[in-house]
Amino acid sequence: MQTECFENRELSWLRFNQRVLEEAQCEENPLLERLCFTAIFQSNLDEFFRVRVGNLLRKQKEDPDKKDKISRMKPKKQLRAIYEQVRSLISAKDAVFHEIMDALRSEKLERVTFHSATPSEQNLLSEWFKREIRPVSMPTIVDKGKPFPFLRDRAIYAVLRLESKSGIRMGILPVSDQCQRIIRLGGGRFMLSEDVILAYAHTVFGSARVIDRTLLRVTRSASIAPEDIGDLQTGDTRADMEQMLADRKRLQAVRMELSEPFFQPALDYLCENLNIRNEQVFYTKAPLDLSFAYECKNIATDPKLQYTRMVPQKSAMVTEHRAMFTQIRKQDILLSYPYESIRPFLRLLDEAADDPNVVSIQITLYRMARDSRVIAALCEAAGRGKEVVALTELRARFDEQGNIDWSKVLERAGVHVIYGPEHFKVHSKLLLIRRKNRGKIEQFTQIGTGNYNEKTAAIYTDYCLMTADPQIAEDAGNIFDALREGRLPEPQKDLLCAPYGLLDPVLEMIDTEIRHAAEGDPAYIGLRMNGLCDRKIMKKLIEASCVGVKIELLVRGVCCLIPQVPELTENIEVHSIVGRYLEHARVYIFGTPDRMKVYLGSADFMPRNTQKRVEVCAPVKDAGLRQRLYDEFRLQFDDPVKARFRTADGDYHLPAGGNHAENSQEALHRAAYERAHQQEAAEQNEG
């Protein structure tokens, strides 16, 4: 009976991306932000096809009868459902894109087509094509007698059907990613480079008669891991990763997108050469790449078209004139990004690099900013003779090359770079600093829900806990000892550490709430995370619901657990927030306020996090910080504007009453502002 409470993971993800698209449809959002949500929707969908659809196609080939553990669907059935749902979403995306562009036209921002361009603009565009594209164009003629060219992942091509008896002969002209994407025409009018290239592509194919033309974009699978390299593995982790990245560029096509309908025999020929089926072909009336939306923000000048700027505030727990070590020694410090600045954490690293009493720094690195101050501080510390160990996760999907490059930078600076256990990603956000103080070693630990990345700290909601707690430091030291030795950490006393020491403690804490409910006492579980699809945890939550435990789940993305199913999940509520900031924090709350345990860390409740990665979550021991995390959870769960709630049919619904109240992200920023100014006033009074 429990299976009726579970939804297929892939279809749940598509529901999440639908919620992203709903932010583009939301008229309360500024127009350019709505346009950017269409770009986020598309970027999400690209990654979904590259990873999830790529995985399913591989599973279909290797074991077509193997069923998904949650929904019991075979790969073919999942793919059929995905393609059907994606077509519906694309239709909705196209509609809202054109609605937004129509509204932007009245705001003096207009995307021009070749036919809507004035004669003078057409002359300008013709000259641009002759100057920028024609000299470097690499056109290809395709027909049955010639080899088919390799089409790069997510690159855009102008494809022209040329007159021939077979109807197959085509001219293909790549749209170089080196040329500017937006061609400014003045007065807020612009044309996209691929539209210009499609309009003039016929001039590079001589006198051949053009029958029809379209823009084409192919998405290739990214379903490959280091272990898939097999005999090519050299024993050099970094070299193996570089080989994997080279191999990934040429994986099978999983999707073809077209801007215009195309002659079916020619389309069949394209599908045959790309080894895809017609069901994997999608037509779109919006641009094939919507990333130009972010550049539009630089064209428009009216501030009402964008979100009001929110600046990360100073933490009220941190003062500027005292060393971070002194402040952390006195009390645990909690930072809440992006409402509060990441600067205190960066100060901690900078002070550790500069402090002659600091003996060592150990850190796990997953995704870093392009101009990373974290990397700079680690290099500075190593240059000053400190022992610095940085576990750099080279398998962070789509950040592999950046992490390979950073590992080389760190090594050149004298940092000891390690890569962690084989076949297990290290996804934890863990820092341990050891420092001499009056002849003894004191330790400072930081545990986060988000990456050590200054850029994402301004747009992702995350928590950063800094503590001098001795037991947490001892646990962190044990974890780093294991990672340096290339083994998986054992269960720890305070820190929850996957894959061996997170799932069982979580199940035990759910069992504790089950016992309280069975004895007639109030029982509560509140979980905030990005994804929930771990079958063991979901079954245990259903068991808890059946005995009366109140369960509130705030899950941004995939949630395979369906609430409000009679006699099974009646006591479970699922909410989801998609807003101007990407909800990224993971917080677990077990127990009513008088006895609650609160944890924060890097792990979602998905099998990859609980069983297949190294994750670290920390108990929040300070009563005031526990209350703050609970209050912020309540604020978000009860958000009257953005907290979509899920019903027993699996659908998500916005709160009734319209979007006129203050949403939780705005409220959290206002609270951070008020705390910062109260602290500033108190410090001035003390001075």
ZATIKE-855900 format. One record per residue (C-alpha): x, y, z. Coordinates in steps of 0.05 Angstrom, whole numbers, plus 32768, in hexadecimal, padded with zeros to 4 digits. Last residue first. Example, Ala and Ser with C-alpha at 12.3 -4.5 7.8 and 13.67 -1.06 7.14 Angstrom:
# residues 2
81117FEB808F 80F67FA6809C 
END
This chain:
# residues 687
827F842281BE 824B83F881E2 8214842381C3 8234841A817E 823783CF8188 81ED83CD819B 81DA83F6815E 820183C78130 81E0838B8150 819B83A88146 81AE83B980FF 81C5837280F0 818983528111 8159837E80EA 817A836F80A8 817B832580B6 8131832880C7 8122834E8086 81488319805E 812282E28080 80E083058072 80F1830E8028 810282C58023 80C382B28048 809382D7801A 80748319802E 802A831A801D 800D832C7FD9 801382EB7FB3 7FCA82D77FAD 7F9882BD7FE1 7FA282727FDD 7FE582537FE9 800582367FAA 7FF581EF7F97 802081B27F89 800481737F69 8010812C7F83 7FC681187F85 7FCB81167FD1 7FDB81607FD4 801D81867FD5 802481CC7FF0 804782067FCC 806B82327FFE 807582727FD4 804382A47FEE 802782948033 80698275804B 805582458083 808E82148076 80BD824F806E 80AD827180AF 80A9822F80D4 80EF821B80BB 8109826080D0 80EB82578115 810A8211811B 814E822A8105 814A82638137 81348235816F 816E82068162 819D82438161 8184825981A5 818A821381C2 81D3820C81AC 81E181C3819B 81D281C38150 81E3817C813D 820F81778100 8204815680BC 823C81398091 82378116804E 826680E4802E 823E80C97FF4 821B80887FDF 81EC80768017 81C880B38034 81D980E47FFD 81D180B87FBF 819580967FDF 817180D97FE6 816180FB8028 818A813A801A 81CD813E803B 81FB817B8044 81EF8190808C 81C081A780C2 81A6818280FF 817181958132 815A816B816E 811A8181818F 8108817781D7 80DB81B181EB 80D181C681A3 80B18183818F 80DF814D8174 810C81438138 8121817D810B 814E817180CE 816B81AC80A7 818781AA8061 819081EE803F 818C81F77FF3 814F82237FE3 816482487FA4 815782927FAF 812382BA7F86 80EF82867F97 80DC823D7F94 80C282237FD6 80A581DE7FE0 807481C38014 8064817B8027 8035816B8061 803481278082 8000811380B6 7FD180F38084 800A80CB8065 7FEF8085806A 7FA6807F8081 7F8F80AF804A 7FC680CA801D 7FD481108035 801D8111801E 803F80F37FE1 808880E07FEC 80B480E37FAF 80CB812A7FBC 80FB81467F89 810881907F91 80FE81C47FC7 80E981968000 80CA81B4803F 80AE81778062 8081817D809F 8072813E80C7 804281398102 804A80F48120 800680D38126 801380888124 8009808180D9 803480BF80CC 806F809E80ED 8068805F80C2 8064808C8085 80A380AF809B 80C6806C80A4 80B28058805D 80CD809A8043 810F80918068 811A804C804C 810580618006 8136809B8002 811380CA7FD1 8113810F7FF3 8136814A7FD2 814D81917FDF 81468192802A 811D81A98067 810381758096 80D4817F80D1 80C1814380FD 809181478138 8073811F8171 8041813381A6 803880FC81DA 800580C481D7 8035808B81E4 80348077819B 804480BF8188 808280BF81B4 8098807B8199 809080928151 80B980D18161 80F180A5817B 80EB807A813D 80F780B78112 813680C5813A 814C807C812F 8140808280E3 816C80C080E3 81A2809D810C 81A0806280DB 81A6808D809C 81E080B980B2 821B808F80CB 8231805F8095 822B80878054 822680BB806F 823D80E280AC 821080FB80E3 823D81228112 82368119815D 825480D5816F 826E80BF812B 825E808680FC 829B806D80D6 82BA8097809E 82C480788059 830C80698045 833F808E801A 837180988053 836880E38050 831D80D98051 832080AE808F 834B80E080B6 831D8118809E 82E080F480BB 830480E780FD 831781308102 82CF814580F5 82B98117812E 82ED8135815D 82D8817B8149 828F816B8156 82A3814F819A 82CD818D81AB 829781C2819A 82BC81FF817F 8284820D814E 8274822D810A 8232821D80E9 8224823480A2 81DD82328087 81C582378040 8194825D8013 81B382627FCE 81BC82A57FA9 81F482CB7FCD 8216828D7FEA 821582727FA3 824A82A47F8E 8275829F7FCD 827C82547FC5 829082267FFE 825481FB7FEE 821381F78014 81F681D58051 823281E5807C 825C81CA80B5 829581F280D2 82C281D78108 82F481FA8135 832881D4815D 835581E68198 839A81C781A1 83BC81D681E3 83FC81FB81F4 83DA823D8202 83AE823A81C4 83C782148187 8395820F814E 837281D98127 834081EB80F1 830C81BA80D8 82DE81C9809C 82A4819F8082 827381A88049 8264815F8038 825B81467FF1 829581157FF0 828380E97FB5 828A809F7FC0 82A480707F89 82EC80717FA4 82F580957FE6 830D80DD7FE9 833281097FB7 836D81277FDD 839381687FD4 83CB817A8004 83D281C57FFB 841781DD7FE6 840182177FB9 840D81EE7F7A 83E081B97F97 83A881EA7FA3 83AA82067F5C 83AB81BF7F40 836F81AC7F69 834C81EB7F52 835381D67F09 833781917F16 82FF81B27F3E 82ED81DF7F04 82EF81A47ED4 82C1817A7F00 828D81B07F0D 8259818F7EDF 824D81587F13 8279815E7F51 82A681227F41 82E981457F4E 82D8814E7F97 831281757FB4 8325815E7FF9 835281968011 8388818B8045 83AF81C7805E 83EA81BF808D 84028206809B 84438220807E 842E8267806C 842582538023 83F4821E8039 83CA8252805C 83CC82808020 83B782487FF2 837C82378020 836882818023 836A82887FD8 834182497FCE 830C82657FFD 830F82A87FDA 82F982847F9B 82FB82AB7F5A 82D082787F33 82A982647F71 82B2821F7F8D 828A81DE7F8B 829B81A07FB4 82D481B07FE3 82DF818B8025 830C81AE8056 834781A38085 837081DC80A3 83AC81D180CF 83D981EF8104 83BB82348110 83E582598143 84078285810D 83C282A380FB 83C282BC80B3 83A282808090 8372827580CA 835F82BF80C9 835082BA807F 8326827B8089 82FE829980C2 82F682DA809C 82D882B38062 82A682958093 829682DA80AF 828E82F58067 825882C38050 822682FB805A 81E182F28079 81A082EC8053 81C482C4801E 81D5829A8046 81C5828D808F 8202828E80BD 820282698100 823782758135 824382478170 8259826F81AC 8297828981D1 82CB826181AB 82A98276816B 82B282C0817E 82FB82B98192 830C82908153 82E982C48128 831682FB8142 82F483378161 82EA837C8142 82B6836A810D 8281834C813A 825D830C8129 821A82F18143 81F283298122 820B831080DF 8217834980AF 81E2834C8078 81DE832E8032 81C483658004 817F83607FE5 817483847FA3 812C838D7F8E 811D83577F5C 811F836B7F13 80F2838E7EE0 80E083C57F12 812883DE7F0E 811E83F97EC7 816283F67EA4 815A83BB7E76 819883A67E4E 81C283887E86 8188835F7E9F 817F83447E59 81C183207E62 81A182F27E95 816982E07E63 819E82CD7E2F 81A082897E52 816182757E2D 818182447DFD 815382247DC9 812E82667DC2 80E2825F7DCE 80B4823D7D9D 80CE81F87DB0 80CB81B67D8B 80E281777DAE 810181387D91 810C80FE7DC1 80CB80DC7DAB 80E980DA7D65 811D80A97D7E 816780B77D88 81A6809A7D69 81C180DD7D52 81C980C37D0B 818480A37D0A 816480E07D2A 8182810F7CF6 816A80E07CBE 812580DE7CDD 8124812A7CDD 8136812B7C94 80FE80FA7C85 80CE81247CB0 80DC81687C91 80E681967CCD 80B981BC7CFD 80DC81F97D19 8107820A7D57 812081C47D5F 8138819F7D9D 815A815A7D9C 816081307DDA 818980F77DF7 81C780F97DCA 81FA80C57DDC 823C80D67DFE 827280FD7DDA 828081347E0C 827F81027E45 82BE80DF7E2B 82E9811E7E33 82CD81297E79 82DC80E17E8C 832380E77E74 832D81257E9F 831080FF7ED9 834080C57ECE 837B80F67ECD 836481147F0F 835D80D17F31 83A080B57F18 8397806A7F1D 839880677ED1 835080557EC4 834680457E7A 83337FFE7E89 82F080147EA5 82DD805C7E95 8299804E7EB3 82B780527EF9 82C4809C7EEF 827A80A97EE3 825080B27EA4 820980C67E98 8216810B7E7A 81E880FC7E3F 81E7812A7E04 81B581627DF4 81B081767DAB 819A81BB7D94 817D81CB7D4F 8168820C7D2F 813B82047CF3 8139820D7CA7 810E81FC7C6C 811481F07C21 815682157C15 816E82157BCD 81B8820A7BC6 81DB82457BA5 821482497BD5 820C822A7C1A 822982637C43 81F382947C2F 81BC82657C47 81D282717C8F 81B982B97C8C 817882B47CB4 819082797CDE 81CF82A07CF2 81A582DD7D06 817682B17D30 81B2828F7D4F 81D082D27D63 819382E87D89 8175832B7D75 8170836A7D9E 814483A77DA8 814E83CF7DE8 815484117DC3 818D83F97D97 819883BB7D6D 81C083937D9F 81D5834D7D86 81CE831E7DC1 81F682DD7DC2 823A82F97DB2 826482C97D8A 829182957DAA 825982647DB6 825A82597D6B 8217824B7D4B 8227820E7D21 8212820B7CD7 81F281CC7CBC 81DD81C57C74 81AD818C7C64 81A0815A7C2D 8169812A7C42 8131813D7C12 814481027BE6 814081287BA5 816681637BC1 815881AB7BD5 817B81BF7C15 815E81B67C5A 818181EA7C86 819981DD7CCD 81B382177CF8 81D681F77D33 81D482057D7E 820381E37DAE 81E381BD7DE8 821481827DE2 823D81867DA2 8225816A7D5F 8256813A7D40 8250813C7CF4 822D81077CCA 825980E77C95 824480F57C4D 821C80CC7C1A 81D980CE7C3D 81DA81197C44 81FB814E7C6E 821F818D7C56 824881AE7C8D 825581F87C99 8291820F7CC2 8286825A7CCB 82C382857CDE 82C182B97CA7 827582B67CA0 826582C27CE9 828183047D03 828883327CC7 825583157C96 822383077CCD 822C834B7CED 8224836C7CA8 81E283487C9E 81CB835B7CE3 81D883A57CD7 81B483A17C93 817A837E7CB5 817883B57CE9 817483EA7CB2 813B83C47C91 811683BF7CD4 8117837D7CFA 80D4835A7D03 80E283267CCE 812883157CE9 810C830F7D2F 811583457D64 811783387DAF 80FB83777DCF 810A839E7E0E 80E783E27E0E 80BA83D27E4A 807E83C77E1C 80A983927DF9 80B683737E3D 806C835F7E42 806F833B7DFE 80AF83197E13 808F83007E53 805282E47E2F 808082C57DFB 80A882A17E31 8067828E7E56 804C82697E19 808E82477E07 8096822F7E4F 804F82127E51 805B81EC7E10 809E81D47E2A 807D81BB7E6A 804981927E43 807F81757E17 80A881647E55 806D813E7E74 806681107E38 80B181057E31 80B780F47E7B 807C80C37E7B 809A809D7E3F 80DE809D7E60 80C280817EA1 809C804A7E7C 80DB80377E55 810680367E94 80D780077EB9 80AA80247EEF 80A780077F36 809B804D7F53 80D0804B7F8A 810180147F77 80FF80257F2C 80F57FE57F06 81297FBC7EE0 810A7F9F7EA0 81337FC87E6E 81767FB27E8D 81B37FCE7E68 81917FF67E30 815880117E5B 818A80207E93 81B480497E63 8177806F7E4A 8162807A7E93 81A680967EA6 81A780C67E6B 816080DB7E7D 817880EB7EC3 81BB810C7EB4 81BB81317E71 817081357E6C 816881517EB3 81A3817F7EA8 8182819F7E6B 814081A27E91 816081CA7EC9 817F81FA7E96 813B82027E75 811782117EB6 814E82407ECC 814882657E89 80FC826A7E91 810982847ED8 813682BA7EBA 80FC82D47E91 80D182D87ED0 810A82FF7EF1 810A832E7EB6 80C0833A7EBD 80BE83467F08 809A83107F30 8051831B7F43 803B83037EFE 805082BC7F10 805982957ECF 80A582957ED4 809E827F7F1C 806F82487F03 80A8822F7ED8 80D182217F16 809581FB7F33 809281D37EF2 80DB81C37EFD 80C881A47F40 8090817B7F20 80C381637EED 80ED814B7F28 80B381247F43 80AB81037EFF 80F380ED7F02 80EE80D37F49 80B080AA7F3E 807C80B97F73 807080937FB3 803380937FE1 800E80607FB7 804B80337FC2 803A802F800C 800080008000 
END
